Amino acid sequence: MKKEILLLTMKLVIVYSVLLGLTAVPLLFQMLTENSIGRLFGKMFTYFLMAGTVFVFYKNKKKIFMELGYSAKNLGKQICASGFLLMITISIFVLLPLLCGVNKEYVLSVKQQNVVGQIIFLLLFVGPVEEFIFRGYFQQQLEKLIRNKIVVCIVTSILFGFMHFPLTRNFINVTWIFIIGLIYSVAKTKWKDCTIISVSLAHGLHDSIIFILSCILL
């Protein structure tokens, strides 16, 4: 049993290390090209590699999506849960700070040139892939190591937050991302109809709304 725990821990460390290393890929594309489409492709390619890394290390590849909780059952309720989750995160982390007079640059994101491409990237790559990795793979695997599910949510969210540090290099941003990740993890754990599909959709829409507001307000 101890050997299995050690092997699983080592595997998670290796997977996470590879994912951290892959965060440098967009920086490489930034060095190679100033074209906005080329840079966007670099970010999409990075997320493809990240999802592929998890897939490669996952033991039961044929059942990976089923085991991580992807299901069309009660899809309407899953979508409703994502909408409620989105209202919570947007209200707390976007609307409330803006209404309280917090500097827009602290709340919103950097404007991008390729608006349509960026929205597609956020909806189809960032939300789904990050949730596949963290609320899916890591949260599932950590539940095999840690009995307390709330602790699992916290550890998953720490990993999620720190994954963004190489690009943001800002501990305040990492802290906010950790809190948002914790909300996603707890919701997926505690809400009956909140699934990996729910958090993926809520995540993608959350980032997209921030981006659209950035284009309007910045």
Residue pairs with C-beta under 8 A, 6 or more apart in sequence:
5 145
8 141
8 144
8 145
9 145
11 57
11 141
12 138
12 141
12 142
14 57
15 53
15 54
15 57
15 137
16 138
16 159
16 163
18 53
19 50
19 53
19 133
19 163
20 163
20 166
22 46
22 49
22 50
22 53
23 46
23 163
23 166
23 167
24 166
25 42
25 45
25 46
25 49
26 39
26 42
26 43
26 46
26 167
27 167
28 42
29 38
29 39
29 41
29 42
29 43
29 45
30 39
30 42
32 38
33 39
33 42
36 112
36 113
36 114
36 117
37 114
37 117
40 112
40 114
40 117
40 118
40 121
43 121
43 125
44 121
44 125
47 125
47 126
47 129
47 130
48 125
50 129
50 133
51 129
51 132
51 133
54 132
54 133
54 136
54 137
55 61
55 64
58 64
58 137
60 67
67 140
68 132
68 136
68 137
68 140
68 196
69 136
69 140
69 188
69 195
69 196
69 197
70 195
70 196
70 197
71 195
71 197
74 193
75 197
77 193
78 193
78 194
78 195
78 197
78 198
79 197
79 198
79 201
80 193
81 187
81 191
81 193
81 194
81 195
81 198
82 194
82 197
82 198
82 199
82 200
82 201
82 202
82 205
83 202
85 183
85 184
85 187
85 194
85 198
85 199
85 202
86 201
86 202
86 205
86 206
86 209
88 183
89 180
89 183
89 202
89 206
90 206
90 209
93 107
93 176
93 179
93 180
94 107
94 108
94 209
94 210
94 213
97 106
97 107
98 104
98 107
104 217
104 218
105 218
107 210
108 210
108 213
108 214
108 217
108 218
109 207
109 210
109 211
109 214
110 214
111 214
111 215
111 218
112 118
112 211
115 215
118 211
119 208
119 211
119 212
122 204
122 207
122 208
122 211
123 204
123 205
123 208
124 204
126 203
126 204
126 207
127 200
127 201
127 202
127 203
127 204
127 205
127 206
127 207
128 200
128 203
128 204
130 160
130 203
131 184
131 196
131 199
131 200
131 203
132 196
132 200
134 156
134 157
134 159
134 160
134 163
134 181
134 185
135 156
135 184
135 185
135 188
135 196
135 199
135 200
136 196
138 156
138 159
138 160
139 152
139 153
139 156
139 185
139 188
139 189
142 152
142 155
142 156
143 149
143 152
146 152
146 155
149 189
150 186
150 189
152 185
152 189
153 182
153 185
153 186
153 189
154 182
154 185
156 181
156 185
157 178
157 179
157 181
157 182
157 184
157 185
158 178
160 177
160 178
160 181
161 174
161 175
161 177
161 178
161 181
162 174
162 178
164 173
164 174
164 177
165 171
165 174
168 174
180 206
184 199
184 202
184 203
187 194
187 198
187 199
188 194
188 195
188 196
188 198
188 199
191 198
